[in-house]
Amino acid sequence: MIALLAFYLFATVMIASAVCVIFARNPVHSVLWLILAFFNAAGLMLLVGAEFIAMLLVIVYVGAVAVLFLFVVMMLDIDFAELRSGFTRNLPFGIILAIVLLAEMVLAISAWKAGPVLSGAVPRDTAVEPNIVALGQVLYSRFLYPFEIAGLILLVAMIGAIVLTHRSRGDVRGQKVSKQVDRRPDEAIKLENPTVGEGMKL
């Protein structure tokens, strides 16, 4: 019963937050609604016994992807004075949202053992091995080559981003390490702390 209640709660909040992602007028609010949708999706994955996917949703999507989205959105031309002005007005709603998230986490933990019943999976007590172990065995045996190809694609993308970032541009003054190393002490800038009325000696 508690698993069914948790399923309907997570599904309802996730659908509502996904709708709010689309219809929110402020892009920062859209990213925050997206984080809430990720949390509820992780709760649904926890209910069906997929703890690894739930952990990935929280760590990778909420901890990396959504934060990256938030950084990109913060680089847009947004009136932050207007956002800060509505902080006290939106504080009760934020407290209510935090209480709902806390209640969902408590409900998910209490319904964890009853979760695999929803998917028709093998109960936890009779399972031969955890699903994380089974996933790792399948990933590194049957799907080893696609996994390695995905890693190479990510490596090429990372190298391409580094090359595009560090390309030489004519309108930018770059750092010259050799000139800095060959600098003589008499060419350096000295910090002086003259007394009152003494002035600087050139």
N, C-alpha and C positions, 0 to 999 in steps of 0.2 A: 504493500500500500504506500509506504513512504517513497519507494522508488518511482512509482507511478506519479505521485504528487510532485516529486523533484523533476521528473521528465517534463510534465506540463508547465511547471514554473520556469525551467531553463528555456524551453522552447518558446514560451510566450514572451519572455524578456528578450530573447535573442531576436525574434521577429520584430518586436517593437523597436529595439535599438537599431536594427538594420533599416527599418523604415525611417527612423530619425536621422540616420547617416545620410540618406538621400535627400530628405526634405529640410535639413537644418540649414539656416541661412548663413551661419558663421562656419567657415571651414575648420576652425579649431574645435568647435563643438562637434562637428562631424567626426573628427579623429577620436575624440573622447567617446562618442557613441560607438565607434568601431571597436575601441578597446573593450567596452562593455559587451559587445557582441562576441568578441573573441573569448572573453571569460566564460560566457554562458555556453559557447560551443565546446569549450574545454570541459565544462560540467556535464554536457551531454556525452562526450567521449568517455568521461569517467564512469557514467552510468552504464554504458554498454561494455565496460571492462577493458577499454583501450587506454590504459594509463599512460603509455608512452606518447600517444598522439595528444592526449590532454596536456602532458608536460611540454611537448613541442609547441602547442598553441600558446601556452602561457609564456614560455621562455623565449621562443623564436619570434612569434608574431606579436605578442604584447611587448616583450622586452626589446625587440630590435626593429621589426618592420613598422609597427605603429609609432614607435618613437622617431624613426626616420621620417615617416609621413608627417609627424608633428613638427620636426625640424624644418622640413620643406615648406609646410604651411606657414610657419613662423617667419620665413624669409619673404613671404608675400607682403603686399602693402596693406596692412591691417592697422586700424586705429586701436592701439593697445590702451590708450587712455579711456576709451569707451568700454573696453573689456574690463578694466580695473574698476570702473565706476559702478558696474553691476555686480561686484563681488558680494557685498553684503546682502543684496537683494536675492542672489542665487544661493546663498549659504544654506538656508533650510533645505532647498532641493538637493544640494550636494550631500548634506548629512543624511537625508532620507536614502539617497542612492548608495551611500557607504553602508548604511544599515542593511539595505537589501542585499548588497554583495556579501556582507558578513553572514547574513542568514542563509544565503545560497551556499556558501562554503561549508557551513555547519551541516546543512541538509545533504550536500553531496558527500561529505565524509561519513555521515550516518547511513546513507543509502548505498555506500560503495560495495558492500558485500552482496547486496541484493541486485546490483546493477546487471550482471551478465544474464539474469533471468529475462530481461527485456529483449535481448538479442537472440535468445535461444541457445546461447553458448554453454559450454561445459561449466558447471559450478566450480567455484574456486577450490573447494575442498578435494574434488576428484580430479582436478587438472594435473596433468603430468608435469608440465613446465609452464612458467609464466609466459604471457604473450610477448614480453620484451625479449626473452631468450629465443622464442620461436621466430620473431621478426628479425632478430639479428642473424639467425641461422639461414633464413630464406634470403635475406638481403646480401649476405656475403657468400652464398653458394649459387643459388639459381639466378639472382639478379646482380651478380658481381660486375659484369661488363657494363650494363647500363649505369650502375652506381659509379664506376670509375669514369665513364664518359661524362656523367653529370659533374663530377669533380674536376675534370679537365676543362669543361666549358666554363665553370665558375673561375678556374685559375686564369683562363684566357681573358675573361671579362675583367678580372681584377688587374691583370697586367695592362690591359687596354685602358682602364681608368687611370692607372698610374702614369702611363705614357701620355695620355691626353692632359693630365694635370701638370706634368713636368715638362711639357714641350717648350721650346725656346720661342720667346716672343720679343719683337723688336721694341715695343713700347714699355717694357718692364725692365727695371734695373735689377739684375740678378746678383747673388752673393758671389764674391771672388775670394775664395779661401786663401789662395796663394798670396794675394796682395795683403790680406790681413795678417798672415803669418810673417811676411817679410817686413812688416811695419817696425820702424825704429822707435825707441822710447821717447825721443824728442818730438816725434810727430803725433804723439798721443795727446788726448785732451786731459788736462789735469783739473781736478776738482779743488777749488780754493774756498776757504772759509775766512774771508777777511773780517777784521774787527770793524766796529762802527767808525766811520770817518776815514778809514785807511784807503779804501778803494782797491781796484784791481791793478796788478802790475803786468804789463804786456811785454 
